[in-house]
Structure formats: structure tokens, C-alpha cells
Amino acid sequence: MGVNRLLRISPLVRENLSVAIKSIRSNGLRSLLTILIIAVGITSLVGILTATDALKREVFTSFEKFGTTSFSVVRKYFSTEGGARARIRNNTTITYSQALAFKRNSAQDQLVSIYAGVASNVAVKHEGQSTNPTARVTAADENYLRYTNTGISHGRGITLNDVDLAAQVCVVGSGIARTLFQRAEDALGKVISVQGYRYEVVGVTESQGSAFGGSADANVIIPVTTARYGLVGEGTSFSIGVVPVEFELGKDYKVQAEQVMRGVRRLSPIDETDFRISSSESMMKDLTEMMGVITLISACIGLITLLGAAVGLMNIMLVSVKERTREIGTRKALGASAKTIKEQFLFESVVISQIGCALGVLMGVITGNLVAMAMSASFIIPWMWILAAIAVCFAVGVASGYIPAVRASRLDPIEALRYE
């Protein structure tokens, strides 16, 4: 019974759809302008949200590799004591000697790494070949690759012997190796130049893809002691990475680290902690909140544009009712009911909105991914936002076409036929 009823409705639906398409074609310019307005709104909505989702996924992937149990001890720029945010007057730089003292005094069940970013946006050179000026130089100890969970594809990593001897060696990212030597394995044993300093390549890291702040494949890692003889300035602050070797539930490793660092920096029990302990978990939480705000703002921008499109669509439908008064009167005189006339104009409004939606989704996905890929994020298809855009456009079409549809359905056929 239900199937037969659906089949009886289908011809009417097809007829209304056909009439809607013919009407859109006959008012091509106005319909095109409305479709473009809707498309722009959907493009901004889907485009920004696509880029945001792509970057969010890359950022979270980047931080997840550190694990939820790892954390870092870094310098603290601001004081929050007493609820007021003020600049700390004392020198907050974590010196190499302090980082080394922390490493020596840490518990045996913790892996501790000392590292610092010593140069960014630099070019790496080898025998006339040069990379783009996007590489980063990191000074690190023998535990850095384990702390960042970075694998070696060819060669080896920085060793304790390299650190003790301040060896002129380095580990490069796979992107740098491919750029300068075509094949990653060909980089081993070669000498590269970074800001006038020469290092022998002893290892190539596995491809990491994009990461927060740039590409992990464009990184040059040198021994931390080697960097102290050139790239490290007096104001360089070192960071300390900590990873529990065997995580023990209930043990607060961060509190232990804070106690050790307070002792290293000679803080009294009443002194405010002048360093910061940051975990990947807390950073991911902060990033989630930040991305949520960006997503909300992006959605509001797109919805405001769609609101303008809805007003324009309603205006076009009202004008269409006015211009097609005689047509409506003729259809009613031939037996069309008020419900049929209402459905016809609702169909027309929804079809226009959905055409604009399809165009906007296509442009939004392309634009969003181009922005994301420019920031080293991977391609993504935001199915959730696409479905949301379709639903929103359907609601816009119904809301914009309802009043004109009701007005058309209430026209008196006799008066409509007399209309000039």
C-alpha cells in the first residue's frame, strides 16, 4: 500500500521538479546570481572548515607521536601569581648547565632529552645544491629521537659519543635528503653546510609528513654541544623532554620533575615556579579549544553569508510569483490545487539552493584543501561539513520559498487570469 502511494506521488514530484527547472532557466540571470550568492556562502563555510579540520588532524597527529605520558620543561614567560598576568622580572632562560643538572638528578626510570631550536627558515647546501629556506636546525642530545618518537630510515642517530666530542655530524630529515641527494641513502657520509657551518650526515630520519609549525622532514639535528660552539647564543633557552621509561600508574612524574627543577634553579619554598611544565596532552586540550573557537567563528561567517543569500532568494521568489500571476491562474483554472502550487514554488526555491550548495561544496573543498596543503597538511574530504551544508541549504531553500509559495497558492484564479 505504501509503495503504491509513493508511486502515485512520484509523477507529481517529477512534474514540480520539471516546472522548477524550466522556471530557473527562464529567469537565468536572477537565478544565477542567487546561486552564486549561496555558493559563496557555502564556499566560505566549507572551505574554512575544511582547512581547519585538515590542520587540526595534522596538529593532533604531530602531538600524538610524543605520547600522553611525555612532557617538557620549558621557560616561563609570564607570572600568574595573585591572578594578575605580569612579566617575570628574573631571567627565565633555562641554561645548558641547568638542563644538564636536571638530567643528572632525574630518576633512573625517566628518559631525559635536552634540546633547543637554534635556527629556522634556513637553507641547507651541498656542492652547489640548496634547499628552500624552510629548514630548521635543532640542537639535541642522544635521547632526542627517542623522546620525539622519530625513527631512522638510513644510518644512525646522534650518539652519546657525538655529544661528548662535540662532533661535526648531523641527522637530516628525509625531505632535505631527497632534495639534495635524490635518494635518502645517498646522503650518508656527505657534508652539508648550514649557515656557514659544515656537518657530516650520519643519519636520515623517517618521513614524518607535516607537523605543527612546519614540516618535520625539513629538520637538521646536530649535537647540542656542537651547537654551543656556533649556533647557540647567550640568550638561548634549552628545553627538557621527559618520558617515563616504564609508566607506573599513580606516580606523578610532573611533580617529581618540578621538584628537581626547582632545586636546580635554587628556588625557595615560597618562590614562584619560574619555569613551565607542558605535556602533549594539555597542549592538545588547548589546541582543541582553540580549534573549536576557530570552527565556530568560521561557521558564523558562512552562516551570515547564507543569511544574505536567503534574503536574496526570497526576493527572487516573490518577484517570480508577481511575474507569473497569469501562469498561476491558468494552472489553478486547469485544476491545480493550492497545495500543488505551493509545492511548485518550494521546489523551485530548494532546487536553486541545492545547485548553489553543490557548487559551493565543490569550491569549498578545493579551496580549503589548497590552503591546508600550502600549510603542509594532507588532503581531506569533510563529509560531516558537506552533509551539514546540504541540510543548511535545504533549510534556506524551504525558509526562503515558503512565504512566496503561500502567497502564490492563495491567488484567486479569476483575478490571476485578469492580471496584466
PyMOL commands that set and color helices and strands:
alter all, ss='L'
color gray80, all
select helices_A, chain A and resi 2-26+28-64+81-83+96-105+144-147+160-165+174-181+184-187+216-218+224-227+253-264+280-323+325-333+338-374+383-409+413-418
alter helices_A, ss='H'
color red, helices_A
select strands_A, chain A and resi 71-75+78-79+86-87+110-122+124-126+129-130+135-140+152-155+169-172+191-194+197-205+210-211+214-215+219-223+239-244+275-279
alter strands_A, ss='S'
color yellow, strands_A
deselect
rebuild
show_as cartoon
